[in-house]
């Protein structure tokens, strides 16, 4: 019986340490690809990872962790479970389309 208790305690300790190591990995939700989101985030599979990327493309970078809950299929509970795994670095900047030659730089002003 003592041998079993020692084995159980050692197994539990190793699982806790392994879980802590996995929890240390973080992901930038503004730059990560779907495979990384799927691997690092809890309760996020391939379909939700794709939805996160689609939402990011359509609406721009996430400005807060809570905005992740606006993605279809991702709820506040999932956001809370992943809060320590999520980073909010800046997304690649979008450059504005070049102006045609001769276009006014600012709003037109009326002169009298």
VEXDREN-2710 file (C-alpha; in Angstrom, 1 decimal):
% VEXDREN-2710
k/r/px/py/pz
1/UNK/0.0/0.0/0.0
2/UNK/2.9/2.4/0.8
3/UNK/4.4/1.7/-2.6
4/UNK/1.1/2.6/-4.3
5/UNK/0.8/5.9/-2.4
6/UNK/4.4/6.9/-3.3
7/UNK/3.7/6.0/-6.9
8/UNK/0.5/8.0/-6.9
9/UNK/2.1/11.0/-5.3
10/UNK/5.0/10.9/-7.8
11/UNK/2.6/10.6/-10.7
12/UNK/0.5/13.5/-9.5
13/UNK/3.5/15.7/-9.0
14/UNK/4.9/15.0/-12.4
15/UNK/1.5/15.8/-14.0
16/UNK/1.3/19.0/-12.1
17/UNK/4.8/20.0/-13.2
18/UNK/4.1/19.1/-16.8
19/UNK/0.8/21.1/-16.8
20/UNK/2.7/24.1/-15.4
21/UNK/5.2/23.8/-18.3
22/UNK/2.5/23.7/-20.9
23/UNK/0.7/26.7/-19.3
24/UNK/3.9/28.8/-19.8
25/UNK/3.5/29.0/-23.6
26/UNK/1.8/32.1/-24.8
27/UNK/0.4/33.2/-28.1
28/UNK/0.0/36.6/-29.7
29/UNK/-3.6/36.5/-31.0
30/UNK/-2.9/39.4/-33.4
31/UNK/-0.1/37.6/-35.3
32/UNK/-0.4/33.9/-34.6
33/UNK/-1.4/31.4/-37.3
34/UNK/-4.3/28.9/-36.9
35/UNK/-2.1/26.0/-36.0
36/UNK/-0.4/28.0/-33.1
37/UNK/-3.8/29.2/-31.8
38/UNK/-5.1/25.6/-31.9
39/UNK/-2.0/24.2/-30.1
40/UNK/-1.7/26.8/-27.3
41/UNK/-5.2/27.9/-26.4
42/UNK/-7.6/25.7/-24.4
43/UNK/-11.0/24.9/-26.0
44/UNK/-9.8/26.3/-29.3
45/UNK/-9.7/23.8/-32.1
46/UNK/-9.0/24.2/-35.8
47/UNK/-12.4/25.7/-36.7
48/UNK/-12.3/28.3/-33.9
49/UNK/-8.7/29.1/-34.7
50/UNK/-9.8/29.8/-38.3
51/UNK/-12.7/31.9/-37.0
52/UNK/-10.3/34.0/-34.9
53/UNK/-8.1/34.7/-37.9
54/UNK/-11.1/35.5/-40.0
55/UNK/-12.4/37.9/-37.4
56/UNK/-9.0/39.5/-37.1
57/UNK/-8.8/40.1/-40.9
58/UNK/-12.3/41.6/-41.0
59/UNK/-12.2/43.8/-37.9
60/UNK/-8.5/44.4/-37.4
61/UNK/-6.3/43.7/-34.4
62/UNK/-7.7/42.7/-31.0
63/UNK/-7.2/45.6/-28.6
64/UNK/-8.2/43.6/-25.5
65/UNK/-8.3/40.0/-24.5
66/UNK/-12.0/40.3/-23.9
67/UNK/-12.6/41.1/-27.6
68/UNK/-11.8/37.5/-28.4
69/UNK/-15.2/36.7/-27.0
70/UNK/-16.7/38.5/-30.0
71/UNK/-15.5/35.7/-32.3
72/UNK/-18.3/33.3/-33.1
73/UNK/-17.9/30.1/-31.0
74/UNK/-15.6/31.7/-28.4
75/UNK/-17.2/32.6/-25.1
76/UNK/-16.1/34.5/-22.0
77/UNK/-15.4/31.2/-20.2
78/UNK/-12.9/30.3/-22.9
79/UNK/-11.3/33.7/-22.7
80/UNK/-10.9/33.4/-18.9
81/UNK/-9.4/29.9/-19.3
82/UNK/-6.8/31.3/-21.7
83/UNK/-6.1/34.7/-20.2
84/UNK/-2.6/33.7/-19.1
85/UNK/-1.8/32.2/-22.5
86/UNK/-2.8/35.3/-24.6
87/UNK/-0.6/38.1/-25.6
88/UNK/-1.7/41.3/-27.3
89/UNK/1.2/42.4/-29.5
90/UNK/0.5/44.7/-32.3
91/UNK/-0.7/43.3/-35.6
92/UNK/1.2/44.0/-38.8
93/UNK/0.3/47.5/-39.8
94/UNK/-1.8/48.0/-42.9
95/UNK/-0.5/50.7/-45.2
96/UNK/-3.2/53.0/-46.7
97/UNK/-3.7/52.8/-50.5
98/UNK/-1.6/55.5/-52.3
99/UNK/-3.5/58.6/-53.4
100/UNK/-3.9/59.3/-57.1
101/UNK/-1.6/62.1/-58.4
102/UNK/-3.1/65.5/-57.9
103/UNK/-5.6/64.4/-55.1
104/UNK/-6.1/66.8/-52.3
105/UNK/-4.2/65.9/-49.1
106/UNK/-6.9/67.0/-46.7
107/UNK/-10.6/68.0/-46.7
108/UNK/-11.6/70.6/-49.2
109/UNK/-12.0/74.1/-47.8
110/UNK/-14.4/76.7/-49.2
111/UNK/-12.9/80.1/-50.0
112/UNK/-14.9/83.3/-50.4
END
